[in-house]
């Protein structure tokens, strides 16, 4: 009996030892898992902090670009140089001017982690209206529409219009047009100048269409530059919708979510001024839109679409196309239907431009596609050949992250 008891006790002791060993092994495994989990959490946390530091460095770059483009040193620490605390971290930016270019270095720091970003800012390309119309893809001139030229520094268009096209006054023969692909001219359309299709394009000319210059294709074709809007913050939507509403803005920079003019309301913009519209720009229902370029030009940057109706009235105080330019910068379409003579150029390299009705546009046009129809006319001001427009100030030419050695 005692022998059996001893065997049971030995078996119980063995089981207890094995149980203790298992418990010890489980405790050891848990400790290892805790150590591994803690290390992984540190890695994840460190990666998150590093990413946040990169975001801060980018925020510093963006703020420096705004300061450089506005040309205002808000804190007296040098144009483009600044230091900020934000979101629990910091960014410190230094901007160095070399010639006309800026090298901007931004260090973002968050919870002991730092990232450094460096960019080179260069003056953005200048644009120039070299022809009456330049279409990146195709150009169509329909119905009785035509293109000619004059020079605003000499005298008014009407005083230079010594000829006619389909009973409408017509001036000079420097109304050259060009297209990256084809040019289509319907019967009664007129090009008083050269009609130059792209290297592989053609001019399809109706039997009674007029081209006074060459129709030979271009040897090469350089697409028009895409315009970048200046960094101007929006103050919301602007709507002027009654005859008693007259608003005058400028000079200066202005930003809106949209602009809608209607029902005899009037907007006057005094230059020098830049107006950025994040959405659509509409001028309709007898609205009046006046540009006063007496003291400087006015530039509109529209990210949505632009549309004017036949009863819209767009006027210029100076009667000079150089004083008003509409830049289409978001790919939205531009449709001009105007009841009066308008002194304005349209630069819309990424947009389709349509000019209809009896619209008379004095200036130049650049578009992805351009269509003139009805009795629309473009009177190219050859004074634009001598004038460059610098767009968007400084833009990023080089971006790189600076890696510590």
C-alpha positions as CSV (number, residue, x, y, z in Angstrom):
1,X,0.0,0.0,0.0
2,X,2.8,2.4,0.9
3,X,4.5,1.5,-2.4
4,X,1.5,2.6,-4.4
5,X,1.3,5.8,-2.5
6,X,4.9,6.6,-3.2
7,X,4.3,6.0,-6.9
8,X,1.3,8.3,-6.9
9,X,3.3,11.0,-5.1
10,X,6.2,10.7,-7.6
11,X,3.8,11.0,-10.5
12,X,2.1,14.1,-8.9
13,X,5.6,15.6,-8.4
14,X,6.5,15.0,-12.0
15,X,3.3,16.5,-13.2
16,X,3.8,19.6,-11.0
17,X,7.3,20.1,-12.4
18,X,6.1,19.7,-16.0
19,X,3.3,22.2,-15.2
20,X,5.8,24.7,-13.8
21,X,8.0,24.3,-16.8
22,X,5.1,25.0,-19.1
23,X,4.1,28.1,-17.1
24,X,7.7,29.3,-17.2
25,X,7.8,28.7,-20.9
26,X,4.6,30.6,-21.4
27,X,5.8,33.5,-19.3
28,X,9.0,33.6,-21.3
29,X,7.1,33.6,-24.6
30,X,4.9,36.4,-23.3
31,X,7.9,38.4,-22.3
32,X,9.4,38.0,-25.7
33,X,6.1,38.9,-27.4
34,X,5.9,42.0,-25.2
35,X,9.4,43.0,-26.1
36,X,8.8,42.4,-29.8
37,X,5.5,44.3,-29.7
38,X,7.1,47.2,-27.9
39,X,9.8,47.3,-30.5
40,X,7.3,47.2,-33.3
41,X,5.3,50.0,-31.6
42,X,8.4,52.1,-31.3
43,X,9.1,51.5,-35.0
44,X,5.5,52.4,-36.0
45,X,5.5,55.5,-33.7
46,X,8.9,56.6,-35.1
47,X,7.7,56.2,-38.7
48,X,4.6,58.2,-37.9
49,X,6.6,60.9,-36.3
50,X,9.0,61.0,-39.2
51,X,6.1,61.3,-41.7
52,X,4.7,64.1,-39.6
53,X,8.0,65.8,-39.7
54,X,8.0,65.5,-43.5
55,X,4.5,67.1,-43.7
56,X,5.8,70.0,-41.6
57,X,8.8,70.5,-43.9
58,X,6.4,70.6,-46.9
59,X,4.1,73.1,-45.0
60,X,7.2,75.3,-44.6
61,X,8.0,75.1,-48.3
62,X,4.5,76.0,-49.3
63,X,4.4,79.0,-47.0
64,X,7.7,80.2,-48.3
65,X,6.5,80.0,-51.9
66,X,3.5,82.1,-51.0
67,X,5.7,84.7,-49.4
68,X,8.1,84.8,-52.3
69,X,5.3,85.1,-54.9
70,X,3.6,87.9,-52.9
71,X,7.0,89.7,-52.4
72,X,6.1,90.5,-48.8
73,X,8.4,89.7,-45.9
74,X,5.8,89.5,-43.2
75,X,8.3,88.9,-40.3
76,X,11.3,90.8,-41.4
77,X,13.4,87.6,-41.5
78,X,14.1,87.6,-45.2
79,X,11.8,86.9,-48.1
80,X,10.9,83.2,-48.0
81,X,12.6,82.6,-44.7
82,X,10.4,81.8,-41.7
83,X,9.9,79.8,-38.5
84,X,6.7,78.3,-37.2
85,X,5.3,76.0,-34.5
86,X,2.4,74.0,-35.8
87,X,0.5,70.8,-34.7
88,X,2.9,69.9,-31.9
89,X,6.0,70.3,-34.2
90,X,8.0,73.0,-35.9
91,X,9.3,74.0,-39.3
92,X,12.2,76.3,-40.0
93,X,12.7,77.6,-43.5
94,X,15.6,79.5,-45.1
95,X,15.5,81.0,-48.6
96,X,18.6,82.0,-50.5
97,X,18.5,84.1,-53.6
98,X,21.0,83.3,-56.4
99,X,20.6,85.4,-59.5
100,X,16.8,85.3,-60.0
101,X,16.3,81.8,-58.5
102,X,15.6,80.9,-54.9
103,X,16.9,77.8,-53.1
104,X,14.5,77.1,-50.2
105,X,15.4,74.6,-47.4
106,X,12.8,73.6,-44.9
107,X,13.4,71.4,-41.8
108,X,10.3,69.9,-40.1
109,X,10.6,68.5,-36.6
110,X,8.1,66.4,-34.7
111,X,8.8,64.5,-31.4
112,X,12.6,64.5,-32.0
113,X,12.3,63.3,-35.6
114,X,13.4,65.7,-38.4
115,X,13.0,65.7,-42.2
116,X,14.6,68.2,-44.6
117,X,13.2,69.2,-47.9
118,X,14.9,71.5,-50.4
119,X,13.4,73.1,-53.6
120,X,14.6,75.4,-56.2
121,X,12.2,78.2,-57.3
122,X,12.6,79.7,-60.7
123,X,10.7,82.4,-62.5
124,X,7.9,80.8,-64.4
125,X,7.9,81.0,-68.2
126,X,6.8,84.2,-69.8
127,X,3.9,84.0,-72.3
128,X,3.4,86.1,-75.3
129,X,0.7,86.4,-77.9
130,X,2.6,85.8,-81.1
131,X,-0.4,85.4,-83.4
132,X,-4.1,86.3,-83.4
133,X,-5.0,82.7,-82.6
134,X,-3.0,79.7,-81.6
135,X,-4.8,76.4,-81.1
136,X,-2.9,73.5,-79.5
137,X,-5.1,71.0,-81.4
138,X,-7.6,72.3,-84.0
139,X,-8.9,75.6,-85.1
140,X,-12.3,76.2,-86.8
141,X,-13.6,79.4,-88.3
142,X,-17.3,79.1,-89.3
143,X,-20.0,81.1,-91.0
144,X,-19.0,84.7,-91.5
145,X,-16.4,84.9,-88.7
146,X,-13.0,86.3,-89.5
147,X,-9.6,87.3,-88.1
148,X,-7.6,90.4,-88.9
149,X,-5.2,92.8,-87.1
150,X,-4.6,96.4,-86.0
151,X,-2.2,98.3,-83.7
152,X,-3.6,99.9,-80.6
153,X,-0.6,102.2,-80.2
154,X,-1.4,103.9,-83.5
155,X,-5.1,104.6,-83.4
156,X,-8.4,102.9,-82.8
157,X,-9.5,99.8,-84.6
158,X,-12.3,101.5,-86.4
159,X,-9.9,104.2,-87.8
160,X,-7.7,101.4,-89.2
161,X,-10.6,99.4,-90.7
162,X,-10.4,100.6,-94.3
163,X,-11.8,97.4,-95.9
164,X,-14.7,95.0,-95.3
165,X,-15.4,91.3,-94.9
166,X,-19.0,90.3,-95.7
167,X,-20.0,94.0,-95.2
168,X,-18.3,94.1,-91.8
169,X,-15.4,96.6,-91.2
170,X,-12.0,94.9,-91.6
171,X,-8.4,96.2,-90.9
172,X,-4.9,94.7,-91.3
173,X,-3.5,91.5,-92.6
174,X,-1.3,90.4,-89.7
175,X,-4.1,88.3,-88.3
176,X,-2.0,85.2,-88.4
177,X,-3.4,81.9,-87.0
178,X,-1.8,78.6,-86.2
179,X,-2.8,75.1,-85.0
180,X,-1.0,72.0,-83.8
181,X,-3.1,69.9,-86.1
182,X,-5.7,71.0,-88.7
183,X,-7.4,74.3,-89.6
184,X,-10.9,74.3,-90.9
185,X,-12.4,77.3,-92.7
186,X,-16.0,77.2,-93.8
187,X,-17.5,79.2,-96.6
188,X,-17.4,83.0,-96.0
189,X,-14.8,82.6,-93.2
190,X,-11.8,84.9,-93.4
191,X,-8.2,84.8,-92.2
192,X,-6.4,88.0,-93.0
193,X,-2.9,86.7,-92.5
194,X,-1.3,83.2,-92.5
195,X,-3.2,80.1,-91.7
196,X,-0.5,77.7,-90.4
197,X,-1.5,74.1,-89.6
198,X,0.7,71.7,-87.6
199,X,3.6,69.7,-89.2
200,X,1.2,67.0,-90.3
201,X,-1.9,69.1,-90.5
202,X,-3.8,70.7,-93.4
203,X,-6.0,73.7,-94.1
204,X,-9.5,72.7,-95.2
205,X,-10.8,75.7,-96.9
206,X,-14.3,76.3,-98.2
207,X,-14.7,77.6,-101.7
208,X,-15.5,81.2,-100.6
209,X,-13.3,81.3,-97.5
210,X,-10.5,83.9,-97.6
211,X,-6.8,83.4,-96.5
212,X,-4.6,86.3,-97.6
213,X,-1.3,84.7,-96.4
214,X,0.4,81.3,-96.5
215,X,-1.3,78.0,-95.8
216,X,1.9,76.0,-95.6
217,X,2.3,73.7,-92.6
218,X,4.7,74.5,-89.8
219,X,8.0,72.7,-89.7
220,X,7.7,72.2,-85.9
221,X,5.0,73.2,-83.4
222,X,5.6,74.1,-79.8
223,X,2.5,73.7,-77.6
224,X,1.5,76.8,-75.6
225,X,2.6,76.8,-72.0
226,X,0.2,75.8,-69.3
227,X,-0.4,78.7,-66.8
228,X,-0.1,78.1,-63.1
229,X,-2.4,80.4,-61.0
230,X,-0.8,82.6,-58.3
231,X,-1.4,81.4,-54.7
232,X,-4.2,83.8,-53.7
233,X,-6.6,82.7,-50.9
234,X,-10.3,82.7,-51.6
235,X,-12.7,84.9,-49.6
236,X,-15.8,82.9,-50.8
237,X,-18.3,83.3,-53.7
238,X,-19.0,86.7,-55.3
239,X,-22.4,87.3,-56.7
240,X,-23.7,90.6,-58.1
241,X,-27.3,90.2,-59.3
242,X,-29.1,93.5,-59.4
243,X,-28.8,96.9,-61.1
244,X,-28.3,98.6,-57.8
245,X,-25.3,96.4,-57.0
246,X,-22.0,97.9,-58.2
247,X,-18.7,96.7,-56.8
248,X,-15.3,98.1,-57.4
249,X,-12.1,96.1,-56.4
250,X,-8.5,96.7,-56.8
251,X,-5.7,97.3,-57.1
252,X,-4.3,94.2,-55.4
253,X,-4.8,90.4,-55.3
254,X,-8.3,88.9,-54.9
255,X,-9.5,85.3,-54.6
256,X,-13.1,83.9,-55.0
257,X,-14.7,80.5,-55.1
258,X,-16.8,81.7,-58.0
259,X,-18.0,84.9,-59.7
260,X,-21.5,85.4,-61.0
261,X,-22.6,88.7,-62.5
262,X,-26.2,89.1,-63.7
263,X,-29.3,91.4,-64.0
264,X,-27.5,94.7,-64.7
265,X,-25.1,94.2,-61.8
266,X,-21.6,95.7,-62.3
267,X,-18.1,94.7,-61.3
268,X,-15.2,97.0,-61.9
269,X,-11.6,95.8,-61.4
270,X,-8.9,98.4,-61.2
271,X,-5.3,97.4,-62.0
272,X,-2.8,96.4,-61.2
273,X,-4.8,93.4,-60.0
274,X,-4.8,89.6,-60.1
275,X,-8.1,87.8,-59.5
276,X,-8.2,84.0,-59.0
277,X,-11.5,82.2,-59.4
278,X,-11.5,78.7,-58.0
279,X,-14.7,77.7,-59.8
280,X,-16.8,79.2,-62.6
281,X,-16.9,82.8,-63.8
282,X,-20.2,83.9,-65.4
283,X,-21.2,87.2,-66.9
284,X,-24.8,87.2,-68.1
285,X,-28.2,88.8,-68.3
286,X,-27.1,92.4,-69.1
287,X,-24.4,92.4,-66.4
288,X,-21.6,94.9,-66.8
289,X,-17.9,93.9,-66.3
290,X,-15.4,96.8,-66.5
291,X,-11.6,96.6,-66.5
292,X,-9.7,99.8,-65.6
293,X,-6.1,99.3,-66.6
294,X,-5.2,103.0,-66.2
295,X,-2.6,102.2,-63.6
296,X,-1.7,98.6,-64.4
297,X,-3.0,95.5,-66.1
298,X,-5.7,93.1,-64.7
299,X,-5.2,89.3,-64.9
300,X,-8.0,86.8,-64.3
301,X,-7.2,83.2,-63.5
302,X,-10.2,80.9,-63.8
303,X,-9.9,77.3,-62.6
304,X,-13.5,76.3,-63.6
305,X,-15.3,77.5,-66.8
306,X,-15.9,81.0,-68.1
307,X,-19.1,82.0,-69.8
308,X,-20.6,85.2,-71.0
309,X,-24.0,85.6,-72.7
310,X,-25.0,87.8,-75.6
311,X,-26.4,90.6,-73.4
312,X,-23.3,90.8,-71.2
313,X,-21.3,94.0,-71.4
314,X,-17.5,93.8,-71.0
315,X,-15.7,97.1,-71.2
316,X,-12.2,98.5,-70.9
317,X,-11.5,102.0,-69.6
318,X,-8.2,102.2,-71.7
319,X,-9.4,100.4,-74.8
320,X,-6.0,98.5,-74.7
321,X,-6.0,94.6,-75.0
322,X,-2.7,94.5,-73.0
323,X,-4.6,95.7,-69.9
324,X,-6.9,92.6,-69.5
325,X,-6.0,88.9,-69.8
326,X,-8.2,85.9,-69.1
327,X,-6.2,82.9,-68.1
328,X,-8.0,79.5,-68.1
329,X,-6.0,77.4,-65.7
330,X,-8.1,74.4,-64.8
331,X,-9.2,72.9,-68.1
332,X,-12.7,74.2,-68.0
333,X,-14.2,75.7,-71.2
334,X,-14.4,79.3,-72.2
335,X,-17.4,80.6,-74.2
336,X,-17.6,84.2,-75.1
337,X,-20.9,85.7,-76.4
338,X,-20.7,89.5,-76.0
339,X,-22.9,92.3,-77.2
340,X,-20.1,94.9,-77.5
341,X,-16.5,95.3,-78.5
342,X,-14.2,93.7,-75.9
343,X,-10.5,94.5,-75.3
344,X,-9.1,91.4,-73.7
345,X,-6.8,88.5,-74.5
346,X,-7.6,84.9,-73.7
347,X,-4.8,82.4,-72.7
348,X,-6.3,79.0,-72.3
349,X,-3.8,76.3,-73.4
350,X,-5.7,73.5,-71.6
351,X,-9.2,74.7,-72.5
352,X,-11.6,74.7,-75.4
353,X,-12.4,78.3,-76.5
354,X,-15.6,79.2,-78.4
355,X,-16.4,82.7,-79.6
356,X,-19.9,83.1,-81.0
357,X,-22.5,85.6,-81.9
358,X,-21.4,89.1,-82.9
359,X,-18.6,89.1,-80.4
360,X,-15.6,91.4,-81.4
361,X,-12.5,90.5,-79.3
362,X,-9.6,92.9,-79.7
363,X,-6.5,91.1,-78.5
364,X,-5.2,87.5,-79.0
365,X,-6.4,84.0,-78.3
366,X,-4.6,80.8,-77.2
367,X,-6.6,77.6,-76.6
368,X,-6.5,73.8,-76.8
369,X,-9.1,74.1,-79.5
370,X,-10.5,77.4,-80.8
371,X,-13.8,77.9,-82.6
372,X,-15.2,81.1,-84.1
373,X,-18.7,81.1,-85.5
374,X,-21.6,83.3,-86.6
375,X,-20.1,86.8,-87.1
376,X,-17.5,86.6,-84.3
377,X,-14.3,88.5,-85.0
378,X,-10.8,88.5,-83.5
379,X,-8.9,91.6,-84.2
380,X,-5.3,90.9,-83.2
381,X,-3.5,93.8,-81.6
382,X,0.1,93.6,-82.9
383,X,1.3,95.6,-79.9
384,X,1.0,92.3,-78.0
385,X,4.0,91.0,-80.0
386,X,6.2,93.3,-77.9
387,X,4.8,92.4,-74.5
388,X,5.7,89.4,-72.3
389,X,3.4,88.3,-69.4
390,X,5.1,86.6,-66.5
391,X,2.7,84.0,-65.1
392,X,2.5,82.8,-61.6
393,X,5.7,84.3,-60.3
394,X,8.0,81.6,-59.0
395,X,7.3,77.8,-59.5
396,X,9.1,74.7,-58.2
397,X,11.7,73.5,-60.7
398,X,13.5,71.0,-58.4
399,X,12.3,69.1,-55.3
400,X,14.4,66.8,-53.2
401,X,14.6,65.5,-49.7
402,X,18.0,66.1,-48.1
403,X,19.2,62.8,-46.5
404,X,21.6,63.2,-43.5
405,X,24.9,61.5,-44.2
